[in-house]
Amino acid sequence: MDTRSKPSTAENPTRLHSPALSAAVESFRALDHAKEAMTARMTRGLSPASLRAALADWLIHLAAAPGKQLEVTALGAQNALRITEYLFRTALGWYAQPLAEGSAADSRFLTEPWQTEPYRFRQQAFLLAEQWWNAATRDVPGLTRHHEAVDGRPISIRNIRAPLFVLATERGHIAPWHSVYKIHSLSDTEITFVLSSGGRNAGIVSGPGHAHRHFRMYRTWADDLRVSPDEWLAATTSPEGSWWLASTDWHKAHSSATRVVPSVAGSDPREGAPADAPGSYVLQH
Protein backbone atom coordinates (compact mmCIF):
# COMPACT_ATOMS: atom_id res chain seq x y z
CA MET A 1 0.00 0.00 0.00
CA ASP A 2 1.31 3.44 -0.91
CA THR A 3 1.78 5.33 2.33
CA ARG A 4 3.55 8.35 0.88
CA SER A 5 2.15 11.80 1.53
CA LYS A 6 -0.35 13.00 -1.03
CA PRO A 7 -1.50 16.54 -1.73
CA SER A 8 -4.83 17.57 -0.32
CA THR A 9 -7.56 17.41 -2.97
CA ALA A 10 -11.32 17.15 -3.05
CA GLU A 11 -10.97 13.36 -3.35
CA ASN A 12 -8.25 13.23 -0.71
CA PRO A 13 -9.14 15.85 1.93
CA THR A 14 -6.52 16.61 4.51
CA ARG A 15 -7.06 15.22 8.00
CA LEU A 16 -6.15 18.54 9.55
CA HIS A 17 -9.68 19.75 8.96
CA SER A 18 -11.44 16.79 10.55
CA PRO A 19 -14.00 17.75 13.22
CA ALA A 20 -12.21 15.75 15.92
CA LEU A 21 -8.86 17.39 15.27
CA SER A 22 -10.44 20.84 14.99
CA ALA A 23 -12.03 20.36 18.40
CA ALA A 24 -8.66 19.30 19.81
CA VAL A 25 -6.98 22.38 18.35
CA GLU A 26 -9.62 24.60 19.94
CA SER A 27 -8.96 22.98 23.31
CA PHE A 28 -5.24 23.60 22.89
CA ARG A 29 -5.92 27.25 22.10
CA ALA A 30 -8.27 27.51 25.06
CA LEU A 31 -5.38 26.35 27.28
CA ASP A 32 -3.15 29.09 25.85
CA HIS A 33 -5.89 31.69 26.36
CA ALA A 34 -6.32 30.59 29.97
CA LYS A 35 -2.57 30.90 30.52
CA GLU A 36 -2.51 34.37 28.94
CA ALA A 37 -5.42 35.49 31.13
CA MET A 38 -3.67 34.24 34.28
CA THR A 39 -0.41 35.92 33.25
CA ALA A 40 -2.21 39.21 32.54
CA ARG A 41 -3.71 39.20 36.03
CA MET A 42 -0.32 38.65 37.64
CA THR A 43 1.47 41.27 35.52
CA ARG A 44 -1.43 43.78 35.33
CA GLY A 45 -1.55 43.46 31.56
CA LEU A 46 2.17 43.95 30.95
CA SER A 47 3.79 41.49 28.56
CA PRO A 48 6.54 39.41 30.24
CA ALA A 49 8.22 39.07 26.84
CA SER A 50 8.29 42.86 26.43
CA LEU A 51 9.67 43.29 29.95
CA ARG A 52 12.42 40.76 29.24
CA ALA A 53 13.22 42.49 25.94
CA ALA A 54 13.49 45.88 27.69
CA LEU A 55 15.71 44.40 30.41
CA ALA A 56 17.92 42.66 27.85
CA ASP A 57 18.16 45.87 25.79
CA TRP A 58 19.32 47.78 28.87
CA LEU A 59 21.79 45.14 30.06
CA ILE A 60 23.40 44.65 26.64
CA HIS A 61 23.99 48.35 26.08
CA LEU A 62 25.06 48.98 29.67
CA ALA A 63 27.63 46.17 29.36
CA ALA A 64 29.07 47.94 26.31
CA ALA A 65 29.26 51.36 28.01
CA PRO A 66 32.18 51.45 30.50
CA GLY A 67 31.68 55.16 31.14
CA LYS A 68 28.07 54.63 32.16
CA GLN A 69 29.10 51.70 34.35
CA LEU A 70 31.61 53.88 36.19
CA GLU A 71 28.98 56.61 36.57
CA VAL A 72 26.38 54.36 38.22
CA THR A 73 29.07 52.62 40.32
CA ALA A 74 30.36 55.95 41.63
CA LEU A 75 26.80 57.08 42.34
CA GLY A 76 26.10 53.84 44.19
CA ALA A 77 29.22 54.24 46.32
CA GLN A 78 28.31 57.84 47.10
CA ASN A 79 24.80 56.80 48.13
CA ALA A 80 26.20 54.05 50.36
CA LEU A 81 28.34 56.62 52.22
CA ARG A 82 25.36 58.93 52.64
CA ILE A 83 23.25 56.10 54.04
CA THR A 84 26.04 55.17 56.47
CA GLU A 85 26.28 58.77 57.70
CA TYR A 86 22.48 58.94 58.04
CA LEU A 87 22.38 55.79 60.18
CA PHE A 88 25.31 57.02 62.30
CA ARG A 89 23.64 60.34 63.07
CA THR A 90 20.23 58.83 63.84
CA ALA A 91 21.85 56.20 66.11
CA LEU A 92 23.35 59.04 68.16
CA GLY A 93 20.03 60.84 68.29
CA TRP A 94 21.18 63.64 66.00
CA TYR A 95 19.20 65.10 63.15
CA ALA A 96 20.08 63.65 59.74
CA GLN A 97 19.65 65.57 56.51
CA PRO A 98 17.23 63.98 54.01
CA LEU A 99 18.89 61.61 51.59
CA ALA A 100 16.50 62.34 48.74
CA GLU A 101 13.48 64.46 47.96
CA GLY A 102 10.46 63.21 46.08
CA SER A 103 8.88 65.19 43.28
CA ALA A 104 6.13 67.71 43.96
CA ALA A 105 3.57 65.26 42.57
CA ASP A 106 4.79 62.38 44.73
CA SER A 107 2.36 61.91 47.63
CA ARG A 108 3.46 58.44 48.75
CA PHE A 109 5.32 59.56 51.89
CA LEU A 110 3.48 62.67 53.02
CA THR A 111 1.71 61.16 56.04
CA GLU A 112 3.13 61.74 59.52
CA PRO A 113 4.36 58.17 60.26
CA TRP A 114 6.77 58.39 57.31
CA GLN A 115 8.46 61.41 58.96
CA THR A 116 9.49 59.50 62.10
CA GLU A 117 12.17 56.85 62.48
CA PRO A 118 12.60 54.09 61.47
CA TYR A 119 10.06 54.73 58.70
CA ARG A 120 11.76 57.97 57.65
CA PHE A 121 14.95 56.03 56.90
CA ARG A 122 13.01 53.46 54.89
CA GLN A 123 11.32 56.03 52.69
CA GLN A 124 14.57 57.97 52.27
CA ALA A 125 16.47 54.84 51.28
CA PHE A 126 13.70 53.94 48.84
CA LEU A 127 13.76 57.37 47.20
CA LEU A 128 17.55 57.28 46.98
CA ALA A 129 17.46 53.85 45.34
CA GLU A 130 14.75 55.07 42.98
CA GLN A 131 16.92 58.00 41.92
CA TRP A 132 19.88 55.66 41.37
CA TRP A 133 17.74 53.39 39.20
CA ASN A 134 16.56 56.35 37.12
CA ALA A 135 20.18 57.37 36.57
CA ALA A 136 21.16 53.81 35.67
CA THR A 137 18.42 53.40 33.07
CA ARG A 138 18.67 56.80 31.37
CA ASP A 139 21.20 58.08 28.86
CA VAL A 140 22.67 54.63 28.23
CA PRO A 141 24.45 54.84 24.85
CA GLY A 142 22.49 52.98 22.18
CA LEU A 143 19.52 52.16 24.41
CA THR A 144 16.15 52.20 22.67
CA ARG A 145 14.40 55.42 23.69
CA HIS A 146 11.09 53.81 24.66
CA HIS A 147 12.96 51.67 27.22
CA GLU A 148 14.05 54.77 29.14
CA ALA A 149 12.25 56.88 31.70
CA VAL A 150 10.90 60.41 31.24
CA ASP A 151 11.14 62.99 34.04
CA GLY A 152 12.00 60.27 36.52
CA ARG A 153 8.95 58.18 35.68
CA PRO A 154 8.80 55.02 33.58
CA ILE A 155 7.04 55.32 30.24
CA SER A 156 3.72 53.57 30.78
CA ILE A 157 0.36 53.75 29.06
CA ARG A 158 -1.21 53.30 32.49
CA ASN A 159 -0.05 56.81 33.39
CA ILE A 160 -2.37 58.27 30.72
CA ARG A 161 -5.59 59.56 32.26
CA ALA A 162 -7.02 61.38 29.23
CA PRO A 163 -9.68 59.52 27.21
CA LEU A 164 -8.28 57.56 24.27
CA PHE A 165 -9.64 57.28 20.73
CA VAL A 166 -8.05 54.15 19.27
CA LEU A 167 -8.40 53.08 15.64
CA ALA A 168 -7.70 49.73 14.00
CA THR A 169 -8.60 48.20 10.64
CA GLU A 170 -10.17 44.85 9.91
CA ARG A 171 -7.51 43.68 7.45
CA GLY A 172 -4.50 45.56 8.75
CA HIS A 173 -1.47 43.26 8.78
CA ILE A 174 1.15 45.65 10.17
CA ALA A 175 -1.03 46.32 13.23
CA PRO A 176 -3.64 43.50 13.39
CA TRP A 177 -6.72 44.75 15.14
CA HIS A 178 -6.61 41.98 17.76
CA SER A 179 -3.19 43.32 18.78
CA VAL A 180 -4.34 46.95 18.78
CA TYR A 181 -7.29 45.89 20.96
CA LYS A 182 -4.81 44.99 23.72
CA ILE A 183 -4.82 48.68 24.64
CA HIS A 184 -7.85 47.77 26.78
CA SER A 185 -5.60 45.61 28.97
CA LEU A 186 -2.78 48.14 29.08
CA SER A 187 -4.74 51.25 30.03
CA ASP A 188 -6.97 52.20 32.95
CA THR A 189 -8.67 55.14 31.25
CA GLU A 190 -11.76 55.58 29.07
CA ILE A 191 -11.23 54.04 25.62
CA THR A 192 -13.28 54.54 22.46
CA PHE A 193 -12.21 51.74 20.15
CA VAL A 194 -12.99 51.98 16.43
CA LEU A 195 -12.64 49.13 13.95
CA SER A 196 -12.75 50.33 10.36
CA SER A 197 -13.34 48.25 7.25
CA GLY A 198 -10.44 47.75 4.88
CA GLY A 199 -6.73 47.59 5.53
CA ARG A 200 -4.05 50.09 6.51
CA ASN A 201 -4.79 52.29 3.50
CA ALA A 202 -8.51 52.11 2.74
CA GLY A 203 -9.37 51.71 6.41
CA ILE A 204 -7.60 54.95 7.38
CA VAL A 205 -8.21 57.07 4.27
CA SER A 206 -11.92 56.48 4.52
CA GLY A 207 -13.52 59.90 4.20
CA PRO A 208 -17.23 60.53 3.80
CA GLY A 209 -18.58 59.62 0.39
CA HIS A 210 -16.57 56.44 -0.14
CA ALA A 211 -18.77 53.51 -1.09
CA HIS A 212 -18.75 50.21 0.75
CA ARG A 213 -17.26 51.64 3.94
CA HIS A 214 -18.34 50.65 7.44
CA PHE A 215 -16.94 50.71 10.96
CA ARG A 216 -17.61 49.59 14.51
CA MET A 217 -17.23 51.81 17.55
CA TYR A 218 -17.74 51.28 21.26
CA ARG A 219 -16.74 53.22 24.35
CA THR A 220 -15.38 51.37 27.36
CA TRP A 221 -15.36 53.38 30.58
CA ALA A 222 -12.39 53.27 32.90
CA ASP A 223 -14.17 51.09 35.47
CA ASP A 224 -15.86 48.76 32.95
CA LEU A 225 -14.92 45.12 32.77
CA ARG A 226 -12.66 44.34 29.84
CA VAL A 227 -13.90 41.77 27.32
CA SER A 228 -12.07 39.78 24.66
CA PRO A 229 -11.79 41.09 21.09
CA ASP A 230 -14.21 38.50 19.79
CA GLU A 231 -16.76 39.38 22.48
CA TRP A 232 -16.36 43.06 21.58
CA LEU A 233 -16.90 42.24 17.91
CA ALA A 234 -20.06 40.25 18.61
CA ALA A 235 -21.52 43.02 20.78
CA THR A 236 -21.01 45.90 18.33
CA THR A 237 -22.92 46.93 15.23
CA SER A 238 -21.41 47.86 11.87
CA PRO A 239 -23.09 50.95 10.39
CA GLU A 240 -22.29 52.06 6.87
CA GLY A 241 -20.26 55.20 6.39
CA SER A 242 -16.99 56.82 7.39
CA TRP A 243 -15.49 56.72 10.88
CA TRP A 244 -14.17 60.23 10.24
CA LEU A 245 -17.52 61.78 11.18
CA ALA A 246 -17.62 59.77 14.42
CA SER A 247 -14.08 60.91 15.17
CA THR A 248 -15.07 64.54 14.63
CA ASP A 249 -17.99 64.18 17.03
CA TRP A 250 -15.75 62.50 19.61
CA HIS A 251 -13.17 65.27 19.47
CA LYS A 252 -15.84 67.94 19.75
CA ALA A 253 -17.28 66.24 22.81
CA HIS A 254 -13.85 66.04 24.45
CA SER A 255 -12.68 69.54 23.55
CA SER A 256 -13.20 72.77 25.42
CA ALA A 257 -14.75 75.89 23.96
CA THR A 258 -11.49 77.78 24.47
CA ARG A 259 -8.99 77.28 21.71
CA VAL A 260 -5.28 77.28 22.45
CA VAL A 261 -3.08 78.80 19.80
CA PRO A 262 -0.34 76.27 18.99
CA SER A 263 3.22 77.45 19.25
CA VAL A 264 5.18 77.94 16.06
CA ALA A 265 7.98 75.46 15.49
CA GLY A 266 11.31 77.02 16.33
CA SER A 267 9.74 79.95 18.18
CA ASP A 268 11.55 79.01 21.39
CA PRO A 269 14.96 80.73 21.20
CA ARG A 270 16.46 78.02 23.37
CA GLU A 271 15.64 75.41 20.72
CA GLY A 272 16.95 77.40 17.77
CA ALA A 273 15.67 77.21 14.22
CA PRO A 274 13.97 73.97 13.17
CA ALA A 275 16.01 71.54 11.09
CA ASP A 276 15.36 71.03 7.39
CA ALA A 277 12.85 68.36 6.44
CA PRO A 278 12.45 65.54 7.28
CA GLY A 279 13.90 66.61 10.63
CA SER A 280 16.82 65.58 12.81
CA TYR A 281 15.02 62.61 14.30
CA VAL A 282 15.89 60.48 11.26
CA LEU A 283 19.56 60.77 12.25
CA GLN A 284 18.99 59.33 15.72
CA HIS A 285 20.12 55.75 16.37
Secondary structure by P-SEA (a helix, b strand, c coil): ccccccccccccccccccaaaaaaaaaaaaaaaaaaaaaaaaaccccaaaaaaaaaaaaaaaaacaaaaaaaaaaaaaaaaaaaaaaaaaaacccccccccccccccccccccccccaaaaaaaaaaaaaaaaaaaacccccccccccccccccccccccccccbbbbbccccccccccccccccccccccbbbbbcccaaaaaacccccccccbbbbbbccccccccaaaaaaacccccccaaaaaaaaaaaacccbbbbbbcccccccccccccccccccccc
